[in-house]
Amino acid sequence: MSLKALRTLVTIARHGTFARAADLLSLTPSAVSLHIKTLEDELQVTLFDRSRRQVSLTEAGQLAVARAETILASYDELADALANGPSLRGRLRLGAIHTVLARRLPKALVWLKAHHPQLHISVASGMSAELARRVEDGELDAAITTEPVSPYPQSLDYTPLFEDRFWAIASPELAGHSLAQLLASQPFLRFDKRAWAGRQIEQELRRQHLQVSEQMELDSQEALARMAVMGLGVAIVPMAEEDLARLPAATCLPFGEPQLTRRVVLLEHQKSQRRHLSAVLKTALET
């Protein structure tokens, strides 16, 4: 009985199809089928009911998945414990929103390279909701996202890292206008509504009954802010005060009553075996 076959079994159970498991494990569909057939032969049970179009676990398969998860968790914990010597070693698959990629993460990665040269971190970018799904699916070990808003996977835990405030930003020529006046007179440069921060903005606009004339929708607060400063419209984005100070003479108004905030968090699966690695990443981000 191989660990690869057990991982294949657990991945199929989590994601529902042999094809999805093949994609996630970088295997061919025939290899996935062979792993399951080998397990069934060794255990002398049928793990999946194949009589329907959508395969499903048998009773024996459900028991096998529960035991396989325990075995794999123990193995991963052992591998990580053995890897921890004088210098932290291992691999962390990390996701991050664009804001963090552009601002804080590069400095943290440099710190980690200097202090833990045998720790290898691969980075993928995306929006918070997408990254949360990838952590839940096991494609990523952790992700730096905005604080989850409902609905989000309940199997995930998060640790706060830092906080940004929401600002309405416009051209310096529009100084002296109220938020309502800006939104009524200028095209609205919208932060992507699929992003968790975008949902916060939309909810607050509705709560205050503020009408907007949408011009564009982007998932880049830096781009939206610069476009607004150049006179293309008004943008509402979450920004740190140091980033806000870099905008050239922008018109900036607090957004929300009280002003909305966005917490950026480290998101992990509750069953993660890489918390010792993500903990040192948190330290690097705070350094």
PADRENVEX-718547 format. One line per field, with one value per residue (C-alpha): residue number from 1; residue in one letter; x, y, z; chain. Coordinates in nm, 2 decimals. Layout:
BEGIN
n <- (NUM, ...) $
res <- (A, ...) $
u <- (X, ...) $
v <- (Y, ...) $
w <- (Z, ...) $
chain <- (A, ...) $
END
This chain:
BEGIN
n <- (1, 2, 3, 4, 5, 6, 7, 8, 9, 10, 11, 12, 13, 14, 15, 16, 17, 18, 19, 20, 21, 22, 23, 24, 25, 26, 27, 28, 29, 30, 31, 32, 33, 34, 35, 36, 37, 38, 39, 40, 41, 42, 43, 44, 45, 46, 47, 48, 49, 50, 51, 52, 53, 54, 55, 56, 57, 58, 59, 60, 61, 62, 63, 64, 65, 66, 67, 68, 69, 70, 71, 72, 73, 74, 75, 76, 77, 78, 79, 80, 81, 82, 83, 84, 85, 86, 87, 88, 89, 90, 91, 92, 93, 94, 95, 96, 97, 98, 99, 100, 101, 102, 103, 104, 105, 106, 107, 108, 109, 110, 111, 112, 113, 114, 115, 116, 117, 118, 119, 120, 121, 122, 123, 124, 125, 126, 127, 128, 129, 130, 131, 132, 133, 134, 135, 136, 137, 138, 139, 140, 141, 142, 143, 144, 145, 146, 147, 148, 149, 150, 151, 152, 153, 154, 155, 156, 157, 158, 159, 160, 161, 162, 163, 164, 165, 166, 167, 168, 169, 170, 171, 172, 173, 174, 175, 176, 177, 178, 179, 180, 181, 182, 183, 184, 185, 186, 187, 188, 189, 190, 191, 192, 193, 194, 195, 196, 197, 198, 199, 200, 201, 202, 203, 204, 205, 206, 207, 208, 209, 210, 211, 212, 213, 214, 215, 216, 217, 218, 219, 220, 221, 222, 223, 224, 225, 226, 227, 228, 229, 230, 231, 232, 233, 234, 235, 236, 237, 238, 239, 240, 241, 242, 243, 244, 245, 246, 247, 248, 249, 250, 251, 252, 253, 254, 255, 256, 257, 258, 259, 260, 261, 262, 263, 264, 265, 266, 267, 268, 269, 270, 271, 272, 273, 274, 275, 276, 277, 278, 279, 280, 281, 282, 283, 284, 285, 286, 287) $
res <- (M, S, L, K, A, L, R, T, L, V, T, I, A, R, H, G, T, F, A, R, A, A, D, L, L, S, L, T, P, S, A, V, S, L, H, I, K, T, L, E, D, E, L, Q, V, T, L, F, D, R, S, R, R, Q, V, S, L, T, E, A, G, Q, L, A, V, A, R, A, E, T, I, L, A, S, Y, D, E, L, A, D, A, L, A, N, G, P, S, L, R, G, R, L, R, L, G, A, I, H, T, V, L, A, R, R, L, P, K, A, L, V, W, L, K, A, H, H, P, Q, L, H, I, S, V, A, S, G, M, S, A, E, L, A, R, R, V, E, D, G, E, L, D, A, A, I, T, T, E, P, V, S, P, Y, P, Q, S, L, D, Y, T, P, L, F, E, D, R, F, W, A, I, A, S, P, E, L, A, G, H, S, L, A, Q, L, L, A, S, Q, P, F, L, R, F, D, K, R, A, W, A, G, R, Q, I, E, Q, E, L, R, R, Q, H, L, Q, V, S, E, Q, M, E, L, D, S, Q, E, A, L, A, R, M, A, V, M, G, L, G, V, A, I, V, P, M, A, E, E, D, L, A, R, L, P, A, A, T, C, L, P, F, G, E, P, Q, L, T, R, R, V, V, L, L, E, H, Q, K, S, Q, R, R, H, L, S, A, V, L, K, T, A, L, E, T) $
u <- (0.00, 0.16, 0.12, 0.06, -0.24, -0.38, -0.33, -0.52, -0.80, -0.83, -0.81, -1.09, -1.31, -1.25, -1.31, -1.57, -1.41, -1.12, -1.05, -1.02, -0.79, -0.57, -0.54, -0.46, -0.20, -0.05, -0.13, -0.29, -0.65, -0.52, -0.27, -0.54, -0.76, -0.46, -0.39, -0.75, -0.76, -0.44, -0.59, -0.91, -0.71, -0.48, -0.77, -1.01, -1.29, -1.48, -1.40, -1.62, -1.97, -1.92, -2.28, -2.38, -2.25, -2.11, -1.89, -1.94, -1.77, -1.90, -1.92, -1.59, -1.45, -1.57, -1.39, -1.08, -1.07, -1.09, -0.80, -0.60, -0.64, -0.50, -0.21, -0.12, -0.14, 0.10, 0.34, 0.34, 0.40, 0.69, 0.85, 0.82, 0.96, 1.27, 1.32, 1.35, 1.72, 1.93, 1.78, 1.42, 1.36, 1.07, 0.84, 0.55, 0.30, 0.17, -0.10, -0.12, -0.35, -0.20, -0.17, 0.06, 0.26, 0.33, 0.40, 0.50, 0.57, 0.90, 1.07, 0.94, 1.08, 1.42, 1.42, 1.33, 1.60, 1.86, 1.74, 1.61, 1.79, 1.66, 1.29, 1.15, 0.83, 0.64, 0.40, 0.07, -0.14, -0.52, -0.83, -0.91, -1.21, -1.01, -0.71, -0.94, -1.08, -0.73, -0.63, -0.94, -0.87, -0.51, -0.35, -0.20, -0.07, -0.16, -0.27, -0.25, -0.60, -0.84, -1.04, -1.31, -1.66, -1.95, -1.99, -1.64, -1.51, -1.56, -1.27, -1.03, -0.86, -0.71, -0.46, -0.48, -0.16, -0.23, -0.52, -0.60, -0.87, -1.10, -1.07, -1.25, -0.98, -1.02, -0.83, -0.68, -0.90, -1.20, -1.09, -1.37, -1.64, -1.83, -1.83, -2.19, -2.10, -1.80, -2.00, -2.28, -2.06, -1.77, -1.75, -1.71, -1.39, -1.50, -1.29, -1.38, -1.70, -1.58, -1.31, -1.40, -1.30, -1.52, -1.82, -1.76, -1.76, -2.08, -2.26, -2.16, -2.27, -2.61, -2.64, -2.58, -2.81, -2.52, -2.58, -2.28, -2.22, -1.98, -1.70, -1.47, -1.40, -1.05, -0.88, -0.59, -0.62, -0.30, -0.42, -0.76, -0.61, -0.37, -0.65, -0.87, -0.58, -0.54, -0.90, -1.06, -1.32, -1.35, -1.23, -1.30, -1.01, -0.85, -0.50, -0.24, -0.16, 0.20, 0.07, -0.19, 0.09, 0.26, -0.03, 0.05, -0.19, -0.49, -0.84, -0.89, -1.20, -1.27, -1.53, -1.79, -1.97, -1.77, -1.47, -1.45, -1.14, -1.00, -0.79, -0.54, -0.50, -0.30, -0.55, -0.48, -0.67, -0.76, -0.58, -0.27, 0.06, 0.26, 0.18, 0.54, 0.64, 0.36, 0.44, 0.79, 0.63, 0.41, 0.72, 0.89, 0.59, 0.59, 0.97) $
v <- (0.00, 0.33, 0.68, 0.80, 0.57, 0.69, 1.06, 0.97, 0.82, 1.12, 1.37, 1.20, 1.19, 1.57, 1.68, 1.43, 1.30, 1.10, 1.37, 1.65, 1.44, 1.37, 1.75, 1.83, 1.55, 1.60, 1.24, 1.09, 0.96, 0.61, 0.65, 0.76, 0.46, 0.23, 0.37, 0.30, -0.05, -0.14, -0.03, -0.22, -0.53, -0.50, -0.43, -0.67, -0.42, -0.19, 0.17, 0.34, 0.27, 0.30, 0.20, 0.56, 0.84, 1.02, 0.78, 0.78, 0.62, 0.29, 0.24, 0.07, 0.36, 0.62, 0.42, 0.39, 0.77, 0.85, 0.62, 0.74, 1.10, 1.00, 0.81, 1.09, 1.36, 1.15, 1.10, 1.47, 1.56, 1.32, 1.46, 1.81, 1.72, 1.55, 1.85, 2.09, 2.11, 2.41, 2.59, 2.56, 2.35, 2.25, 2.39, 2.62, 2.68, 3.03, 3.24, 3.62, 3.90, 4.16, 4.42, 4.21, 4.10, 4.46, 4.59, 4.36, 4.01, 4.08, 4.22, 3.93, 3.68, 3.85, 3.82, 3.45, 3.38, 3.53, 3.36, 3.03, 2.95, 2.60, 2.70, 2.72, 2.92, 2.92, 3.20, 3.22, 3.53, 3.57, 3.72, 3.63, 3.40, 3.21, 3.17, 3.05, 2.78, 2.67, 2.64, 2.44, 2.21, 2.15, 2.32, 2.58, 2.55, 2.90, 3.23, 3.60, 3.73, 3.99, 3.88, 3.63, 3.75, 3.51, 3.27, 3.12, 2.77, 2.69, 2.45, 2.74, 2.94, 3.28, 3.50, 3.88, 4.04, 4.41, 4.65, 4.90, 5.17, 5.25, 5.58, 5.76, 5.90, 6.16, 6.43, 6.72, 6.95, 6.81, 6.91, 7.04, 6.81, 6.57, 6.20, 6.22, 6.50, 6.31, 5.99, 6.19, 6.39, 6.15, 5.81, 5.54, 5.33, 5.01, 4.77, 4.42, 4.30, 3.94, 4.04, 4.04, 4.41, 4.48, 4.33, 4.55, 4.86, 4.75, 4.68, 5.02, 5.20, 5.03, 5.10, 5.48, 5.47, 5.62, 5.60, 5.55, 5.57, 5.28, 5.34, 5.04, 4.75, 4.64, 4.42, 4.66, 4.93, 5.09, 5.12, 5.25, 5.51, 5.65, 5.67, 5.86, 6.10, 6.16, 6.27, 5.96, 5.93, 5.85, 5.52, 5.36, 5.14, 5.00, 5.15, 5.18, 5.53, 5.51, 5.42, 5.70, 5.95, 5.85, 5.97, 6.31, 6.57, 6.34, 6.43, 6.16, 6.12, 5.84, 5.59, 5.45, 5.56, 5.47, 5.44, 5.09, 4.89, 4.58, 4.33, 4.13, 3.78, 3.45, 3.18, 2.82, 2.49, 2.37, 2.04, 2.21, 2.03, 2.34, 2.58, 2.59, 2.72, 2.97, 3.09, 3.20, 3.37, 3.57, 3.67, 3.78, 3.99, 4.17, 4.24) $
w <- (0.00, -0.11, 0.03, -0.33, -0.36, -0.03, -0.14, -0.46, -0.26, -0.03, -0.32, -0.51, -0.20, -0.14, -0.50, -0.62, -0.95, -1.07, -1.34, -1.08, -0.87, -1.17, -1.23, -0.87, -0.84, -1.18, -1.28, -1.58, -1.54, -1.60, -1.32, -1.08, -1.17, -1.13, -0.78, -0.67, -0.84, -0.65, -0.32, -0.38, -0.46, -0.16, 0.08, -0.09, -0.09, -0.33, -0.25, -0.51, -0.64, -1.02, -1.11, -1.16, -1.37, -1.07, -0.86, -0.49, -0.19, -0.06, 0.31, 0.31, 0.10, 0.36, 0.64, 0.42, 0.35, 0.73, 0.81, 0.50, 0.62, 0.96, 0.81, 0.57, 0.85, 1.06, 0.78, 0.69, 1.05, 1.07, 0.75, 0.88, 1.22, 1.06, 0.83, 1.13, 1.22, 1.30, 1.00, 0.91, 0.60, 0.38, 0.12, 0.16, -0.12, -0.06, -0.22, -0.19, -0.31, -0.54, -0.27, -0.06, -0.36, -0.45, -0.10, 0.19, 0.06, -0.14, 0.17, 0.38, 0.12, 0.13, 0.51, 0.49, 0.23, 0.46, 0.78, 0.65, 0.32, 0.31, 0.33, -0.02, -0.08, -0.41, -0.46, -0.66, -0.69, -0.70, -0.54, -0.18, -0.26, -0.52, -0.29, 0.00, -0.23, -0.32, 0.04, 0.12, -0.18, -0.07, -0.37, -0.13, 0.22, 0.32, 0.16, 0.25, 0.18, 0.31, 0.62, 0.49, 0.45, 0.43, 0.26, 0.30, 0.37, 0.74, 0.74, 0.73, 1.01, 0.98, 1.17, 1.14, 0.99, 0.94, 0.86, 0.59, 0.58, 0.29, 0.11, -0.17, -0.40, -0.68, -0.86, -0.66, -0.87, -0.69, -0.34, -0.12, -0.27, -0.04, -0.11, -0.23, -0.47, -0.60, -0.67, -0.83, -1.06, -1.15, -1.32, -1.06, -1.08, -0.91, -0.71, -0.84, -0.68, -0.68, -0.43, -0.06, -0.03, -0.33, -0.16, 0.15, -0.07, -0.25, 0.08, 0.22, -0.09, -0.07, 0.30, 0.25, -0.07, -0.28, -0.65, -0.89, -1.26, -1.32, -1.56, -1.51, -1.27, -1.18, -0.92, -0.85, -0.59, -0.71, -1.07, -0.96, -0.72, -0.99, -1.25, -1.00, -0.92, -1.30, -1.33, -1.48, -1.20, -0.83, -0.68, -0.34, -0.23, 0.09, 0.14, 0.40, 0.51, 0.38, 0.04, 0.05, 0.13, -0.20, -0.41, -0.56, -0.40, -0.43, -0.29, -0.02, 0.19, 0.45, 0.32, 0.54, 0.86, 1.06, 0.82, 0.68, 0.75, 0.58, 0.77, 0.58, 0.73, 0.69, 0.59, 0.66, 0.66, 1.01, 0.94, 0.80, 0.88, 0.77, 1.05, 1.17, 0.83, 0.80, 1.15, 1.04, 0.73, 0.97, 1.16, 0.84, 0.74, 1.07, 1.06) $
chain <- (A, A, A, A, A, A, A, A, A, A, A, A, A, A, A, A, A, A, A, A, A, A, A, A, A, A, A, A, A, A, A, A, A, A, A, A, A, A, A, A, A, A, A, A, A, A, A, A, A, A, A, A, A, A, A, A, A, A, A, A, A, A, A, A, A, A, A, A, A, A, A, A, A, A, A, A, A, A, A, A, A, A, A, A, A, A, A, A, A, A, A, A, A, A, A, A, A, A, A, A, A, A, A, A, A, A, A, A, A, A, A, A, A, A, A, A, A, A, A, A, A, A, A, A, A, A, A, A, A, A, A, A, A, A, A, A, A, A, A, A, A, A, A, A, A, A, A, A, A, A, A, A, A, A, A, A, A, A, A, A, A, A, A, A, A, A, A, A, A, A, A, A, A, A, A, A, A, A, A, A, A, A, A, A, A, A, A, A, A, A, A, A, A, A, A, A, A, A, A, A, A, A, A, A, A, A, A, A, A, A, A, A, A, A, A, A, A, A, A, A, A, A, A, A, A, A, A, A, A, A, A, A, A, A, A, A, A, A, A, A, A, A, A, A, A, A, A, A, A, A, A, A, A, A, A, A, A, A, A, A, A, A, A, A, A, A, A, A, A, A, A, A, A, A, A, A, A, A, A, A, A, A, A, A, A, A, A) $
END
